[in-house]
Structures are given as C-alpha cells and as structure tokens.
Amino acid sequence: MLWETLERVNRLRQEALANPDFVQSAQDHEETLKLVEQYFEPTKRRKAAKRAKTLADIYQQTEFGENPSGVQH
C-alpha cells in the first residue's frame, strides 16, 4: 500500500512538472513568498531582564516586631 502511494505521488509529480502552467505558477508563488518573507519578517521581542528579588523586597510588608501568639522561644 505504501509503495503504491509512493508510485502514484511520483507519477503525479512528474505530470505536474511536465505542465508549463504548473511550473510558471510555482515560480510565481516562489517569488511572492520571497517578497512576503522580506517585508513581513517576524520580529522577536526581547523580554526585559527581571531583577532578582532581594529578601527586603520579599518581606517588605511583613512586620517582625510583633509576636501574635505571645509565646517566647
């Protein structure tokens, strides 16, 4: 079954390459793709480097002076 499919695809490919209309269409398509890739090249955005959080930043809203349980260690 795989071999039959390969033969069929190869035969269709050869028929298409023998057709001058198909070849011209393929060349036009290739030129269009080159133009599109040239003008509409995707840009990659760089992510801003995150600065490392310091312990002061992490515990900024915490008050260490209180002992809510009242138990001393």
Buried (B, 14 or more C-beta within 10 A) or exposed (E): EEEEEEEEEEEEEEEEEEEEEEEEEEEEEEEEEEEEEEEEEEEEEEEEEEEEEEEEEEEEEEEEEEEEEEEEE
